[in-house]
Amino acid sequence: MTNRRSKLFFHKITHWEYWPFQIVYIPIYFLWSYYSIKAKSIFFFNASNPTIKNGGFMMESKKEIYNLIPQQYYPKTELIKEGTALEDVLNVIEAVKIKYPLIAKPDIGLRGSGVKKINTVQDLKEYAEKANFDYVVQDLIPYENEVGIFYVRYPHQKTGRITGIVSKEFLIITGNGFSTVEELIKENPRYELQLKVLKQEYGKKLLDILPKGEKLNLVPYGNHARGAKFIDGSHWITPKLTQTINEMCLQIPGFYFGRLDVMYTTIEELEQGLNFSVVELNGAASEPTHIYDPKHSLFFAWKELARHITYMYEISVANHKNGAPYLLHKEGMKEYRMHLEQSNKIVNF
């Protein structure tokens, strides 16, 4: 056991993608300070996406963001307030015809924490009783693949551009006919790092033996913190894909900077605007997550982070000149404290 833990620890320290973001972002803090001085506001990001609370940096509601997106582009989604009785939640699901399995996730999220696939009414009951926060329930998107598409548009521009794409490999194991699910998980360090959470979610099911050739998707959403492997797919950027994404983003009022997490069938169909759905739209707090491709160095990550924070600063300044306010310091600190409080709830969920 000790030897296995040592191997996992060594794996984490030799792969910067697992390092705490507070360490990874050390050089970026200096750049942020520089832009804050130039803008005369630490919270200049508030103006990056004027229609999204705090520009999408903190305390933004997923449901409010979904409401900005034309309905054909995202799954049926309903907001459930904290403490809502199960019977009322079931009535909402029935009324809008959300079907099982479905997804439940915090309305104000944190890097995939608290996101859960709900297979049964019992699963929903357990989630509703445990959730000490507002959450959304939504249809499970039927498409198999997921990408994160970073989109940038300056206020004076009629068209925006894609600045990076990340492809996501889900935490999928393949049975060999004799190993248990847990044993298969332990064959991959990336997967084994998720074992504690998977034990909480799957319990004794991890002792099942998966038939030979059968695949099991243990985490059906592409979140790095939940074991997904991120691969730089920026080579997929084409004029046609840019046109398709731009046509959609221009229909989202006040959206200039952020990442769209999108599920799709094939890249060719996505280019044509066919068979895809937006999982989430993330604003000012978005990372260019293609940096987490294991092939990329930490220096590459710093370069990309600096590039995108510069975009955000320039867009915020331009919107500010057009009348979008920066967040006042007192109000910004209040929002930040609320964000930390909310984050602690979700992390401990």
N, C-alpha and C positions, 0 to 999 in steps of 0.2 A: 504493500500500500504506500509506504514511504517513498519507495523508488518511483512508483507511478506518479505520485504528487510532485516529486522532484523533476520528472520529465515534463510534466505539464507546466510547472513553474518556469523551467528553462525555455519551453516553447513560447510562453508569454513574453518573457523578457527579450527574446531574440526576434520577435515579430512585433514591430512598433504599433501595428494596427490594434493590438490589445492594450496598449498603454493608456492610462487615464488621460482624458482629453485635457485636463488641467496642465499636464506636462507637455503634451503635443503642441498645445496652443501658446506656449511661453513666448516665442518670438512674435506671435500675432497680437498678443496683448500690447506690445509696444506700438505696433502699427495702428491698433484701435485707439490708443492714447493720442497718437499723432492726429488722426482724423477727428477725434473728439475735440481736440484743441482748435483745429481749423474750423469745425462746425460750431464751436462754443457750446457743445452739448454732448454729454456721454451717451445720451439716448437719441442720437441722430437717426438711428434705424427706424424710428417711429414713422418717418416720412417715406420709407422705401415702398411700402404698399399702403396707401392712405385709407383704403376701405377695409383693411384687416386690422384688428386690434393690435396695437403696439407693432405694427408692420409685420406681425407674425413671428416676433422674437420671443415673446413670453405671454402667458395667460390668454392666448388666442383660442377661441372655441372652434373645434373641428366642424360642428354643425353650422356655425355662422359662415365658415369658409365654404362648406358644401353649398350653402344657399346662394353663394355668388356664382357658382359654376352652373352652366346650363345643364338641366336635369338628365339629358341623354348621355352625358359623359361620365356619370358615376352611379354606383349601385344605390338602390333604395335605402335610405338612412333616416333613422328617427332618434331624437334626443330623449333620453330617460333621466329625469331628475333624481338626485340622491334620495333614497328612502322610499321611492315609488314601490307600492305593493306589487307582488308578482302577478296577481290577477290583472292589474292595470297594465303591466308590461305586456302580458299575453294578449290583452285586448288591442293594444297598439300594433303589435306584430300581425295579428289577424286582420286588422282593419286595412293595413297597407300591403298585406300579402307578402311579408318577408318570410322566407321558408328556411327550414333546418336543412343542413347545418348553416349557421349564421355566424357573424363576427360581432363580438362585443369589445369595446375599447373605450378608455377614458376620453371624455370630451376635450379635456385639456391634457394632452399626452406628454410622454417623456420617453423618447428613444425606444418605443415599442413595448415599454412596461405596461402591464395590465391588459394587453391584447390577448384575447382568448377565442378559440373556435368553440362554438356552442353547438353540441350535437343533439341535445335533448332538453326537454322542459326541466329536468332535474339539474342539468348543467347550468341553465339559466337561473334557476332558483338559487343555486349556490353562489353564482356571480352577483346576483341582485342583493343577496343578504350580506355579502362581504364588502361590496363596493361602498366606500365612504366618500364618493365623488359622483358627479354627473357623468353619464356615459352614453355612448351611442350604440345602437344595434343596427346592423346592416346586412344586406344580402351578401353571401359568399360569392365573390367574383369567379365565374367559371373558367376563365382563361388560365393557362398553365404557367406562363412566363411573366417575369416582372423586370422592369427597368426603372431607374430614376433618371429623369431628364431635367437638366438644369436650364432654366430659361431666363434670359435677361433682355429687357427692353428699356431704353431711355425714353423719358416722357415726350421728347420732341420727335421720336421715331414712330413711323406708322407700322413698322415690322420689327420684331425682335429676333433673337438668335438663340440657338442651343450652344451652350458653352461646355457641356460635358454630359456623358451618358454612363451610367453604371448598370451593368447586368447583374442579376442576383441568382445565385445557386442556392436552392432551399436545402434544409437539413433533411436529406432523403437517404434512407438506408435500403440496402437490397439484401433479401434473405438468401441463405445458403442451405437451408434445410436442417441445420443442426445447432446453430448459434442462437442464443436468446437476443432479444432486441437490445438489451443492455450491453451484451458482449459485442454486438455489431457497432454500437455507439462508441465503445471504448477503442475501436480500431482506428478512429480518426480523432486526433487531438482537438480539432476545432469542435467536433461534436461532443467529445468528452467534457469539455469545459462547460457544457450546458446540462450535464447529467443531474446536478442537484435540482435544477428547475424542472427538468423532465420527470424526475422521480416524484416531485410534488404533483405534477399534472397527470402522469400516467399510472403511478403507483405500481401494482402487481403486474400490470400489462407489460412492463419491461422484461418480465420473466418469460413471456411468450416466445416460442420459436417461430420465426418467420419462414414460410415455405420458400424453397429455392426459386430465385428469380422474381419473387414478389417484392414490390417497392412500397415503402411506407414513408410518407411525408410527415415528419414529427412536428414541424413548425411551418404551417402553410402560409407564411407571409415573410417577405424578404427583409428581415431586420438583422443588421449586423450584430447587435447585442444579443440576439437570440440564435446565433449560430450560422446565419446565412453567409456565404462567401461572396464578396463583392469583386466584380471583374470589370475593368475599364472597357466600356463599349463605345468610346467616343469615335471610333472609326465608323460607326453606323450613322454618323451625322451626314445627311445628304440634303441637297436643296429641297427635295420632295418631302422628307420628314420634317424639315424646318417649316415648310409651308403648312403642313398639316397641323403641327403643334401651334404654330403662330395663329392660324385661323381659330383654334379653340381658345387660346389665351387672350386674344383680342375681344372675346365675348365675356371675359371675366373682368368686371369693372375694377379699376384701380390696382391691377396686378402687374407688377413690373419686374420683380426679382424673387426667384425661388425655385424649388424643385418639385416636379410633378412625379409622384410614384404611380406607375402605370402598369397594369396587367394586360397581356396581349397573347395572341396565338403565334403569329410569325412577324418578323420585322417587316417583311414585304407588305403584309396586310396593315400593319401599323402605319407604314408610310402612306398607304392609301386612305387612312382614316377608318379602317374596318376592324371589327372584332377587337376592341380594346376598351378599357374602363379605367378611370382615375381612381386609385386607391386613396390617395391623399394629395393635397396641395400644401406645401410647406413654404413659409415666407422667409423673413429676415434671418431666422435661426438656421436656415438650410445649410447643409454642408455639401460641397461638391464631392459626393461620396465615392466617385471613381478613384479618389486618392487611396482608398483602402484596399485596392487590388494588391495582393501580396508581392507582385513584381515591382511595385513602386517604392522608391526610397522615401525617407522622411523629408529629404530636401525637396523632392517633387511635391510632396504634400504641402509643405510650407509655401512653395511657389504658387500652387493652385489656390490655397486658402487666401493668400495675400491678393491674388488676382480677383477673386470673387468678393472679398471685403471692399476692395477698391470700387468694383462695380456698384456695390450697395451704397457706399458713401456718395459716389457721384450721382446716382439716381436719387438718393435722399436729398441731396443739396438742390438738385434740379426741381424736385417736387416741392421742396420748401420755398423756393423762389416763386413757385406757382400758387403758394398759399397753404400748403400742407404743414401743420405745426410739428415742431419737435416736442418730445415729451419733456415737461418740466421736471427738474431734478427731484423735487419732493415727491411728485406723483410717480416718477420712474422708480425711485427707491421703494415706494409702497408696493408697486406692481412686482418688483423683484422679490420682495419679502413674501408676497402672496405666492409667487411662482415657486419659491423654495419650499413653502409649506405644502403646496399642491404636489410638488415632486416627491416629497417625503411620504405622502399618503400613497402614491402610486408605487414607489419603490418597495414599500412595505406591504403591498397588496398580496 
